[in-house]
């Protein structure tokens, strides 16, 4: 290996025709013997077709790689050029501005570079997405209502170019307004609730629920306001019942049911209110009897019966009090009378004795009273006395008839006469008549009054009274 390539200096094998490195033809007759000689040898190129072919054949892999690399560079350059062209298209710039929330800038691009062209589906979706972000941003509190409305105003610049987009913007604006109304209603409802204006709170929570039936805050608000309002109404109702103002209690309940239709608790209280009132009336009636005001008790029940028609509890109480009530000349059934006056207040006689109500007979007018006994009583007791207002020189007589038979007669009763105690057996008798007369007929200008106080009819068993009545009737027929 004493030869070197005259072109590249590569060591050569003996008797080779071409350099195996650069492919240059080798001249064996003039091959330098040393490397230095090769370096000093003038550069020559063999342009024969055979030499070129041999070089290509030996370096085919390298050539393919060079071609592939050049093609790849060209593709990259083409892609960059295409991307640059697309990136700078007006619609692409407009959509990028929309994605960045720069709606006014996007509209400016449309007006200057695309005006009159139909909005693409991609652009419409981008604008709708921006509309959604406005509503959700306000709902989660990331933007204020005024900011959201400003964004909607900017978005409305694209109205008039695509019908579906126009409706989407309008719906978003309505949704935004509803969200704002919902928040305002909830804030106002909370303020009312904290101020214990539970009805106002309930109304505002219901308004919020109408705006958004899925609002958990509104749903919970309605529940707590209903409970608080119901309790406040029931408290007022109980206060009215304690004060016996049932009309006001009923008004409270009816009003509450208008605000909370179908509320079972309020309706039950209203349904039981009449029964509460009836019970109160009955309790009051029995309270009157304890103080001796039997007539007041009966009057109270009679008035209540006209209000609560055919109420069994009132009817039962009335009958019970009637049976228990002491019967006096004031309340016994009167058949007829003349110049007789029932006095409710206390009356005092000339000796200072006080009688809690009595019946006054004006003797000057020859007074009388006929009473129906119906066989119900055993005895009649009373105290007869000359009233303190009677004139001097009074002279009165008293006659009492039982079943038309004279059973008591007192005459010469004057202003000095002490009270007369009367105690008569009237068992099974039907009538009693009291007659008073003025024995000084010529002194017509004088006052002649005699009273019957502390009177009482003792009752007998009803069955016995009925039997006695039937017996008397039979006796009467027999006598006839």
C-alpha positions, 0 to 999 in steps of 0.5 A: 500500500505505497500509493495515495489518491491524487485527489484526496490523499487516501491510501490505495491498494496496489493496481486499483483503478479508482479511489475507494473514498472519493471515486477519483481515477488512479494513474498507476504510472504516476502515483506518488510514492509518499504522502508528501508527494501526494499532497504536492501532486496537482489536483486532477478530476476524471469526468468520465461517465464510468467514474461518476457511475461508480461514485453514485453506486458506492454512495447511494445511501448517502444520496437518499438521505440527502434527498429525504432531508431536503424534502423534509425541509421543504415540507416544514417550510410549506407547513409554516407558510400555510399556518402563517397564512391561516393564522392571519386569516380574519376569521381566525383572528376574530375567533381568537379575540372571542376566546380571549374575551375581547368581544369589541376587538373581535367585532372590529375585525369582523367590521373591517375585514369580514363585513357582510359575510355569514358568521361561521358555525365555529364563530357562533359557537365561540360567541355562545360559549362566551355568553355562557361564561357571562351567566356562569360568572355572575352566578358563581360570583366571579363577576358583578351584575353590572360587569355581566351586563356590560359584557352582554352589551358588547356581545349584542354587537353581533346581533342581526347577523345570525338568528340563532345567535340573536336568540341565544344572546336574548336568552342569556340576557333574560337568564342574567336578569332572572339570576339577579332578581333571584339574588335580590329576592333572597337577600330581601327575604333574609333581611325580612326573616332576620327582622322577624317579618316572617310573612314578608320573608315567606313572600320573597322566598316564594318569589325567588322559588318562582324564578328558580324552582331548583334553588335550594336556598329558596326551598330552604328559605320557604320552609323556615319562613313557613314554620316561623310564620305559622308559629307567630300566628298560633301565638297570636291566636292563643293570646286572642283565645286567652282574651276571649277574642275569638273573632280576631283569632279566627281572622288571624287564622283565615288570613294565615291560610290565605298566605299558606293555603292547605296548611294542615296545622293552621286548618286544624286550629281553625276547625277547633276554634269554634269548639274552643270558643264553645268550651270557653262559653260553657266554662264562663256559664258555670263560673256565673253559677258559682257566683250565684248569677244563674240567670246570667249563665243561662243568658250567656248560653242562650246567646251562644246557642244563637251563634252556634246553632244546635251545638250539643255542648251548649245545649247540654250545659244549658239543660244542666244549669237549668236543672241545677239552678235554684228556682226563685220568683225571679226565674220561675215560669210566670203565667200572668202578673200585674204591677210586679217588678223583678229587681236584679240588684240588691234591695234593702228593707227598713231594718237594713237587711239586704236581699240579693235581688227580689220581686216587688209587688206594688200593693197600691195597684192590687198586684198579683203574680200567677206562677206555673209549678207543674208539680216540680217543686216540694217547698216554697220559701221566701222573706216578705218585707216592706220596702224602704221607700214605702210611705208611712201609714202603709197597710198591706195584705198578702194572700198566697193561693196554691192550686186556687186554695188559700194557704197563707194570708197576712194583713195589717202589714205596715212599715213597722212590720218586721220581715215575714218568713214564708215556708209552704209545702207545694209538693205536686202542685200545679200553680201558685198565686201571690196577691197583695192589696192596699188596705188604705184605698183612700191614700192613693198617693202613698207608696205601698210596696212589698218585696219577696226576697231570698225566694226559692222553690225546692225541686223534686225528682222529675219522675215523681213530678211527672207522676204527681202531675198525672195523678192530679189530672186524674183526680181532677177528672174524677172530681168533674 
